[in-house]
Amino acid sequence: QVQLVESGGGLVQPGGSLRLSCAASGSIFRLNIMGWYRQAPGKQRELVALTSRGGSTNYEDSVKGRFTISRDNTKNTVYLQMNGLKPEDTAVYYCNVRPTATTLAGSYWGQGTQVTVSS
């Protein structure tokens, strides 16, 4: 079993920054991929960013240049540094860990953390 604990969401003004964290524990040795998804009201959940244990990354186009995903393998923790936040970034952000990048099979999800960008 795998447990994911997220933190770092909140309310921020446009142009501001937030840093999300997700700490994984349990049977995680096969879970190569760590990442973040988000879901805005009335919309489907979408990929934000992924990173592999080796350090490769993948970003959704709208966040490239503004968000940075990183991970600390010694702490089994993934981070999402979000800069230049826009109102359209408002969503519930979910941590995701899984074996491979090509499929969501075998995924574990965090409980979600709300990010609200508003003046």
Disulfide bonds with the S-S distance in Angstrom:
Cys22-Cys95 2.10
